[in-house]
Amino acid sequence: MKKHIKSYSKFLFEQEIPGLPGEPGENAAPKKEKRHRFLFVDALDDFSSKRYPDGSVEYSLPSYSVTQPNLENWAEKNISATDKNQMTDSVIKLRKENLINIVKGKKVNIAKEDEEFIEKLKNAVATDIFGKREPNVIVIFTKEGVPLCDKIDVTFIEYKKS
């Protein structure tokens, strides 16, 4: 009688695909890649706003997301030396790293030299050439100008066009 009693975990593994226990089967769902979600805070005049009595202002800003490999591929193709900006290989590598870190939220201060590439990225995601459009994010700016929102996975990319 005891030989017919098995632990529940063995039953689960038998139901998937035969093989070693704990080994993912052929039908296992592929791992989802982490998407970096970001939005641009630069041209607020283009969006409708709602003012509150305490002096804060609410905006509904479009947000975008991109996977790490796609971001790296885009940076590889779009950050290069041109006649207008003569850059050495080490500077190009630095600009690529800066852009990736800005989108990931690891770099806060945007250098003047990076603005050109941030603008390229903004145009690419706004025209659906690159990345994925996400639902709008409600951003409330305090009367001191500090942006706040209820989403914790969004990177605010704020820069001044020169």
C-alpha positions in Angstrom: 0.0 0.0 0.0 2.9 2.4 0.8 4.3 2.2 -2.7 1.3 4.1 -4.1 1.6 7.0 -1.7 3.9 9.8 -3.1 4.7 13.3 -2.1 2.7 16.1 -3.8 5.8 17.7 -5.3 6.6 14.5 -7.2 3.1 14.6 -8.6 3.5 18.2 -9.8 6.8 17.4 -11.5 5.3 14.4 -13.3 2.5 16.6 -14.7 4.9 19.0 -16.4 7.4 17.3 -18.7 9.2 14.2 -17.9 12.8 14.9 -16.9 14.6 15.8 -13.8 12.5 17.3 -10.9 12.7 21.0 -10.9 13.9 21.2 -14.5 11.8 23.5 -16.6 10.0 21.8 -19.4 9.7 22.7 -23.1 6.3 24.3 -22.5 7.6 26.5 -19.7 6.9 30.2 -20.2 9.9 32.2 -21.4 11.3 34.6 -18.8 10.1 38.2 -19.3 12.8 40.7 -19.8 12.7 43.6 -17.4 11.5 46.8 -19.0 12.9 50.2 -18.1 10.0 52.6 -17.9 10.7 56.4 -18.3 9.1 59.7 -19.2 10.4 63.1 -20.3 9.8 66.2 -18.2 10.8 69.0 -20.5 8.0 70.5 -22.5 5.2 70.7 -20.0 3.4 73.5 -22.0 2.4 70.9 -24.6 0.2 69.0 -22.0 -3.0 69.9 -20.3 -2.7 70.7 -16.7 -4.8 71.0 -13.6 -4.0 73.5 -10.9 -4.7 72.8 -7.2 -5.3 75.4 -4.5 -2.0 74.7 -2.7 -0.1 75.8 -5.8 0.7 72.3 -7.2 0.1 71.4 -10.8 -1.0 68.0 -12.2 0.1 66.8 -15.7 -0.7 63.5 -17.5 2.6 62.7 -19.2 3.2 59.9 -21.7 5.5 57.1 -20.6 7.6 54.7 -22.5 9.4 51.4 -21.8 12.3 49.5 -23.4 14.2 46.4 -22.6 17.9 46.4 -21.8 19.1 44.7 -25.1 16.9 47.0 -27.2 18.3 50.0 -25.4 21.8 48.9 -26.0 21.2 48.2 -29.7 19.6 51.6 -30.1 22.5 53.3 -28.4 25.0 51.4 -30.6 23.2 52.5 -33.8 22.4 56.1 -32.9 25.3 57.4 -30.9 28.1 57.9 -33.3 30.5 60.6 -34.5 29.2 62.9 -37.3 30.6 65.9 -39.1 28.9 68.1 -36.5 30.2 66.3 -33.4 33.6 64.8 -33.8 33.9 62.3 -31.0 36.6 59.8 -30.2 35.8 56.1 -29.6 36.2 56.6 -25.8 33.7 59.6 -25.8 31.2 57.6 -27.9 31.4 54.7 -25.4 30.9 57.2 -22.5 27.9 58.8 -24.3 26.3 55.3 -24.8 26.9 54.4 -21.1 25.4 57.7 -20.0 22.3 57.3 -22.1 21.7 53.8 -20.9 22.2 54.8 -17.2 19.9 57.8 -17.6 17.1 55.6 -18.9 17.7 53.0 -16.2 17.6 55.8 -13.6 21.2 55.2 -12.4 22.5 58.6 -13.7 20.7 61.8 -12.5 22.7 64.7 -13.9 22.5 65.0 -17.6 25.5 66.6 -19.2 25.1 69.2 -22.0 26.8 66.8 -24.4 24.2 64.1 -23.7 21.2 66.3 -24.5 21.5 65.7 -28.3 21.2 61.9 -27.7 18.4 62.3 -25.2 16.5 64.4 -27.8 17.1 61.6 -30.4 15.7 59.1 -28.0 12.7 61.2 -27.2 11.9 61.6 -30.9 12.3 57.9 -31.5 9.9 56.8 -28.7 7.4 59.6 -29.5 7.1 58.5 -33.1 6.9 54.7 -32.2 10.1 53.9 -34.0 11.6 52.6 -30.8 10.4 51.4 -27.5 6.9 50.7 -26.3 4.3 53.3 -25.4 2.9 52.8 -21.9 -0.2 54.4 -20.3 0.2 58.0 -19.3 1.5 58.7 -15.8 -0.1 61.4 -13.6 2.7 63.7 -12.3 2.1 66.3 -9.7 4.6 69.2 -9.5 4.7 70.8 -6.1 4.7 74.6 -6.0 8.5 74.3 -5.6 8.6 72.4 -8.9 9.4 68.9 -7.5 7.8 66.2 -9.6 5.9 63.4 -7.7 3.8 60.4 -8.8 2.4 57.2 -7.4 4.4 55.0 -9.7 7.7 53.7 -8.3 9.1 52.1 -11.5 9.3 55.3 -13.6 12.5 57.2 -14.4 12.0 61.0 -14.9 14.3 62.3 -17.6 14.4 66.0 -17.0 16.7 68.2 -19.1 16.9 71.7 -20.5 17.2 72.1 -24.3 20.1 74.4 -25.1 
